[in-house]
Amino acid sequence: MLIPATVLTGFLGAGKTTLLKRVLSEDHGHKIAIIENEFGEENIDNDILVSDTKEHIVQMSNGCVCCTIREDLRTTLQELAEKKRKGELDFDRVVIETTGLADPGPVAQTFFMDDEIAESFLLDSVLTLVDAKHAAQTLNDRQEARRQIGFADQIFISKSELVSKDELEALQHRLKHMNPRAPQHIVHFGEIGIDKVFDLRGFNLNTTLEIDPDFLNEGHDHHHHDGEHCDHPSHAHDHHGDHDHVPGHGHGHHHHHDDDVKSFVFKADRPLDPAKLEDFLGAIVNIYGPRMLRYKGVLHMKGTERKVIFQGVHQLMGSDLGQPWEKNEKRMSKMVFIGIDLPRDIFTQGLEQCLC
C-alpha cells in the first residue's frame, strides 16, 4: 500500500499552522506524519514540536508524528518509509508543510521523479491556503503566491470575515481565472472537514476533469478563456478606487488580466492523432515546462475506444487509458493548462494541428 502524501502550501499568515494543529489534534483516526519545511515563527508550538536539533521526529499522543526537514525532502521521506517498514513508526499518511513562499513544483516532482519515493508514496494533492485580507496585495506582489494558486488541487480561503462580500467575490473570481480546476472553500479558524483535506486524488489520472462549464463560457468562444476579455466587475478598469486597489500601494492598477498565472482550456470534437500529439506536447513541455504549473486533459484519441487521461507538472507528463466512451456520450477532448504567461495561441494552433 502506498502512503498518501498531501502538500500544504499558502501565503505567510494564511493559517497553515492553525489548520495543521486542527488536523493533528482532531480525533479522526488518521495517523499522520507531518513534515515541516523549516523552523520559522509560524512553527507549530513547541509543546507539539521539539525544536532540539537532535530530536528529528516527535511522536505525539494521538499517534501522529512530526518531523522537520533540515535536509532534503527525499531523505526525510525515505527515512520515514523505512521506519514505517521496520515498525518503528506507525503512520498512514504524510502532510508536508512548505514555507510560506515556496514553489510547490519541486516538492510535487519529487514524488514522480524519484523511483524510491514513488515505490513508497503517492502524492494525493496540493492544498493552498489564501488569506482573504492580504490576498490581493500578495498576489500582485509575489509570483510565488500566484504559482501556489496555479498548483492547487484545492484552495482554502481564510480570514474571509475580515473583508467585504464584494472583496471576497472579486478574490474568488480572480483565483478561478488563475486555476479553474481547484474547488475553493471558505474556512474559519482552520475548521476544515478532513474529507476536504485527504484522499482528494488530485494527481490521480482519473476520468473526470471538473471545470465548471458556465464559468468557461462567459460569452466567449469555446477554445479558451482567461481574464483578457471577461466583463466581470473585478476586471473593470475603474479608476475610482476599485476593490483591488491598495491605498498607498503602487500596484493598485494590477487587475486579474495582468496576473501572469492564467489558465486556458482547449476543447475539440475531432479525434486527436496520437503521434502528432505526443510530438507536440513533447516540444511544448521542452520549451515551456518550467512555466507550466499543472495541466490535465481527457482526450478523444484516434484508434482507441477509451478515454485517454493525461496530466503533468512542469516537465513531467503522464498518460493513461481511462474508461471506455459510453455509447451515447459525446466524444470530445478537453484540456486545461495552468501556467505563467503561456502563449495560448501557440498551444491552440499546435493542438489544432494534431486533430485528425
C-alpha positions, 0 to 999 in steps of 0.5 A: 500500500502506498502512503498518501502524501498531501502538500500544504502550501499558502501565503505567510499568515494564511493559517497553515499552522492553525489548520495543521494543529486542527488536523493533528489534534482532531480525533479522526483516526488518521495517523499522520506524519507531518513534515515541516519545511523549516523552523520559522515563527509560524512553527507549530508550538513547541509543546507539539514540536521539539525544536532540539536539533537532535530530536528529528521526529516527535511522536505525539499522543494521538499517534501522529508524528512530526518531523522537520526537514533540515535536509532534503525532502527525499531523505526525510521521506525515505527515512520515514518509509523505512521506519514505517517498514521496520515498525518503528513508526506507525503512520498512514499518511504524510502532510508536508508543510512548505514555507510560506513562499515556496514553489510547490513544483519541486516538492510535487516532482519529487514524488514522480521523479524519484523511483524510491519515493514513488515505490513508497508514496503517492502524492494525493494533492496540493492544498493552498491556503489564501488569506482573504485580507492580504490576498490581493496585495500578495498576489500582485506582489509575489509570483510565488503566491500566484504559482501556489494558486496555479498548483492547487488541487484545492484552495482554502480561503481564510480570514474571509470575515475580515473583508467585504462580500464584494472583496471576497467575490472579486478574490474568488473570481480572480483565483478561478481565472488563475486555476479553474480546476481547484474547488475553493472553500471558505474556512474559519479558524482552520475548521476544515472537514478532513474529507476536504483535506485527504484522499482528494486524488488530485494527481490521480489520472482519473476520468473526470476533469471538473471545470465548471462549464458556465464559468468557461463560457462567459460569452466567449468562444469555446477554445479558451478563456482567461481574464483578457476579455471577461466583463466581470466587475473585478476586471473593470478598469475603474479608476475610482478606487476599485476593490483591488486597489491598495491605498498607498500601494503602487500596484493598485492598477494590477487587475486579474488580466495582468496576473501572469498565472492564467489558465486556458482550456482547449476543447475539440470534437475531432479525434486527436492523432496520437503521434502528432500529439505526443510530438507536440506536447513533447516540444511544448513541455521542452520549451515551456515546462518550467512555466507550466504549473499543472495541466490535465486533459481527457482526450478523444484519441484516434484508434482507441475506444477509451478515454485517454487521461493525461496530466503533468507538472512542469516537465513531467507528463503522464498518460493513461487509458481511462474508461471506455466512451459510453455509447451515447456520450459525446466524444470530445477532448478537453484540456486545461493548462495552468501556467505563467504567461503561456502563449495560448495561441501557440498551444491552440494552433499546435493542438489544432494541428494534431486533430485528425 
